[in-house]
Amino acid sequence: MHQLALRGTYFVTASTHLKAHHHRGAERLRVLHQGLLTVARDYGWQLEAWAVFSNHYHFVAYSLADQSGAESLGLMLKTLHVKTSGWINRLDRTPARQVWRNFWETRLTYQKSYFARLNYTHQNPVKHGLAPVASQYPWCSAAWFERTASPAQAKTIYRFNTDKLKLPDDFKPSPDW
């Protein structure tokens, strides 16, 4: 059950059906990554951190002030999932296959929780063993964050411990990117 009545900042995780690696390879990851950035912009969500993988993604985003709630988050992700499912299924010649399972969201109301999830999302490619340094993984926000944040901001966010976060992330992304 999605709780999207309140405007705010959300941490979101979405998974492919059965954790299948539908987005394996650079071209498929590029399309999913660009799709996420595009629908976020189109639906008025400001992404703060994101990481896209072969079988799941995470992001932290906030709804803009002109929205009364966060209902557009569900519509945004439905659009992303319908478009990317159609594209992937055309590529694989599997027109009726279910690609996406669902998404989980958490509204972030405490600064420490927000900072920890920003760090978690930026560092997720390292957690999954896909890059030695997060900024080297092309489909996450770490490189963008390090370019646009002040050194003090980056240092503050990267110091937040993520070990105690209880997040749905038992995924094993494909190392093929």
Buried (B, 14 or more C-beta within 10 A) or exposed (E): EEEBEEBBBBBBBBBBBEBBBBBBEEEBBBBBBEBBBEBBEEBBBEBBBBBBBBBBBBBBBBBEEEBEEBBBBBEBBEBBBEBBBEBBBEEEEEEEEEBBBEBBBBBBEEEEBBBBBBBBBBBBBBBBEBBEEBBEBBBBBBBBBBEEBEEEEBEBBBEBEBEEBEBEBEBEBBEEB
